[in-house]
């Protein structure tokens, strides 16, 4: 991600604010949005320092309070969705790894084709294997759009293995739902070697708790 489009947009807004000021119209707040991407695969987003170096000289020319929205930049790669392979389905044309997480848990791939890297939690156990195969990683919901990743390479992937869907800290749980009567996942906070449950897994009783 380059800063040029953001710089051009901010310059135009700053010019507009200055023009308003000549007509005695003051602007108290300017929201410049995000502008700070994260690495999902091979992206090379600008750093916070690079972005600040580009936009601060422009923003210093106005009196408005600046709002920045760096949410994804802060939490995006701080979260991962952990899911377990339930079945391996092989067909002449494609292999499927059917996992217990679905589009209700992470809807971004299905909704707008977002890419999330998917890694085996314990890849070291396959270090001597040459069984490299390509899989579509799909969920248990009966929907053609229920997938987390397509055409992903794994070594020795089998039923029972844990997979980590990376970059799920932003727009992951916050966009999850109870679609198809699926309870939402638990959330675990990890710090160093310590892990603590911070949101329990929902139950089916939770799904009908508000019904009359």
N, C-alpha and C positions, 0 to 999 in steps of 0.2 A: 504494500500500500504506500503510495507516494503522497506527499503533503500538498502538491500543486493544486488539485481540485478544491481542497479545503481552504487553502490560502486565497484562491480567486474568489470563492464564495464569501469568505469573511471580509475581504477587501470591498466587495460590492455592498455588503450590508453596512460596513463602517461608513462608506461614502453616503449611503442612504440616510444613516443616522445623522451625519454631519449636515446633510441637506435639510433634514427635519428641524435641526437646531436653529438653522437660519430663519425658520418660520415659527420659532418659539415653541417647538414641540420637543419635549425631552423624553428620552428613552431610559428607563431605569434599569432594565434587565436585558441582557443579550445571551441567548442560549446557543452555543456553538456546537451542540450535539456531542457526538463521540469523537470520531476521527482516529481512534486508537484500536487497531485490529489485533487479533491473536493468531497464533499459528495452529491451524487445524491439520495441515499436511506439509506442504512445502512453501507456504507463503512467507514473505519477508516483510512484515509490517514495519512501519516506522516506530522508533522508540518514543517514549514520552518526552525525553530530552530533545530529540530531533523535532518533534511536533511543536514543543514549547518555543524552541529557538526560532521557528518559522512564523508563529502566530503572535507571540508576545509583542514584538515591535509594532504590529498593526493595531492590536487591542489597546495599547497604551495611549492611543490618540483619541480615545473616547472616555466619557465619564461613567458609562453604564456598568453595572455589576455583571460579571461574567459567570455564566453557568456552563459547566462541563459535565458530560455524562460518560465517565470511564468505567461503567459497571462491568461490561464484558471483559475489558482489559484487566480488571482486578480479579474477577472470579472465574472467568471462562475456563482457563486451564488449571484451576484449582480443584475442579470436580471431575469425577469419572463415574460412569454408570457400570456397575458390576453385574454381569449376567452369566447364567450357567447354560451350557449346551445340553438340550434335552434329547435331541435326536440328530443323527446324520442321515440325510436322505440323498441318495445318489441316483441320477438319471443319466441316460446316454448323452444328454446335451448340457446338463448343469448339475452342480452339487449344492445342497442346501444344508446349512447349519441352523437348526431350529432352536432358538434360545427362549428363556422364560421372560425376557423383557420384550416389550412391543412398542408399537407406535404411540400408545397412550403414555408410555414412560418417557420417550424421547421422540417427538413428532417432527423435528426439523428435517431429517432425511426424506420422510414421506411427504411433508408439506411443501418444501421448496428445494428439494435435492441437495440439502446441506451435506457436506462431507465430514465424517468423524472417523478418525483413525481407530481401528479396533485391534487390540493387542492381546495375546494370551497372558494370563496372570502369571503362569508358571512356564515360561518358554524354555527354561533350562532343562526340563525333563525330556525335551525332544531334541536335545543338542546333537545326539548321534543319529537322528533319523533323517532320511532323505525323502520322506513321504510328503512332498510339497504338492498341495492341491488348492484349487481355486473354489471358493464358496460364496454364495449369497447368504448373508447373515439375516435371518428373518425371524419374526416373532410368532406367537401362538394365536394371534387374532385372525379370523377368517376374512382377510382383506388383501387384495393384490398390492396395496400400498403399505402393508405391514412389514417393513424391512428397516434395518439399521445400517446396512452397508452391502454393496454389491461387488462381485468380482474381487474378493479379498483373498490373499494367499496366506495359508497356514501350513505349518509342519506338524503332521501327525495328529491333527485335530480329531477329537473323539467325544462321545457322549460323556457328560459329567465334567468336562473342562470348564474352567471359569474364563470369561473374556472381559476385558476392560474397554469400554467405549469412552474414548478420551474427549476432552474439551466439552464436557457436559455440565460444567459449572454455571454457565449462562444459558438461559432459555431451556434448561433441562427440566428440573422439577417444577419450575415456575409455569411451564407450559404443559405439564402433565395433566392427565384427566382420569376420570373413572369410566372412560369409554369401554363398552362391551362388558360392563359390570366388573371391571378389574380394579382391585384395591391398589392405591398408589404405594410406591416403594418406601422403605425406611430411609433415613438419612444418617450417616455416620461421619463424625468429625474426626479426622486423623491429624495428630501432631507428633512428629517424630515416630517413636515406636508405640505411642499410646493411641487408642481408639475409643470413642465414646458415642453411644447412641444419642442423637439429638432430636430425632423424630421417629416414633415407632411406626412400623408397617401398619397400614390400614387393614381392617378386617371387613368381612361381608356385613357384619352387624353395623359397622360405621356407615356403610352405603345406604342402609335403610333407616338410620337413626332418626332422620327428620321427617320420615313419611308418617302420614296420619291415616 
